[in-house]
Amino acid sequence: MSIASLCDRHTVDLYTRSESRGAAGSAAYTYALAATKRCFLQPASTRDRTIALQSGYEISHVAYFASDPSLRGGDEIRYGSRVLTVVGKPINAGEMGRYWRVEAMEQEQRQ
């Protein structure tokens, strides 16, 4: 099975985060749909979670994309009713542009 076919299992919406400042100086975030892409989304392994915790952050899922998803920390991956916040930036895991790895943390359901 090729990497491209593995990265073609789930359809997700990618939302970019924008920050604005209120009158009191507090940050307010808005999200805009940037793209809909195919990826392979899976729960993070125990090893991945442990490495993330040792580095000072938490993850719940890892997404693999066949092309650069152009995401950054704080952006969102939405899959159905699930919302995952991107942690860090995509990693060019194939080193030659073969696939990108994105670590994310699932958010509690919004009301």
N, C-alpha and C positions, 0 to 999 in steps of 0.2 A: 504494500500500500504506500503510495507516495505522500509526501508532506502536504502537497496541495490538496489531495483528497481528504486527508485528516482534518485540514483547516476549513473544510466545507460542510461541517455537520450542523451548525447552529446559525440562525440569522439573528443578529443583535443590532440595536440602535446605539449609536455613539453620540453622546451629548458633551459639548464643550462648556466649561464653566467660565463665566465672566463675573468680575467683582466690581461692585460700586460702593461708594462710601455715602452714608447718610449724613444728615446735618450734624449729628453728634459724633461723627467719625467712625461709627461702627460699620463693619463690612456686611454687605448684603450680596448674596450670590444668585445668579440666574443661569439657567441652562438652556442651550439651544441645540436642536438636532443638527449634527454635522454630517452624518452619513449613516447608511445602513450597510453592514458588511457581514460576510460569512466568516465563521471562526469555529474553533473547537474549544468549548468552555467546559471546565471540569473543576470539581472541588480540589483545593490544594492538598497535596499529600502531607503526611506528618512531617516528613523531612523538610518540605518547602515552608511549612508553618514554623518549624523550629528555627530554620535559618533566618526567616523574617523576624522572629522574636529576638534572636540574638543580635540582629541589626537594628532593633528598636522600633519595629512596626509590626502590625498584624495583617494577615491576609486570610481570605476564606476560599478564594478561587484563583485559577490561572486560566487565561485565554490565550490561544495560539492563532495568529493571523498569517495568511500567506503573503500579505503585503503590509507595508507600514501603516498602522491605523491612525497615526498622527494624533496621539493622545498624550496628555501630561497629567501629573498628579492633581487630583481633585475632579477630573472629568469623570463622566459616568458611562457605564456599559449597562444597557437595559435589555433584559431578556424576559419577555412576557411581563409578569408583575414584579419580577426581581430587579433590584437596583444595586449595582456594584460600583463602588467608588474606586477609581484607579489610584494605585499607590506607586509613586515614582513615575518613571517613564518607560515606554516600551523598550525591551532589550532585543537587539538584533541577534537572536539566539543561534541562527545559522551561520553567523559571521560573514556570509556572502549574500545577504539579502534573501535567504531561502525561507525564513519564517521569523515572526516577531512574537515575543512572549510578553504578556501583560499581567501583572499581579494586581489583584483587586480585593476589596473587602465588602461583603454584602451588608447592605443597610437594612434596618428594621423596616417593616411595611409602613408606608405612609398612609395617613388617613385622608 
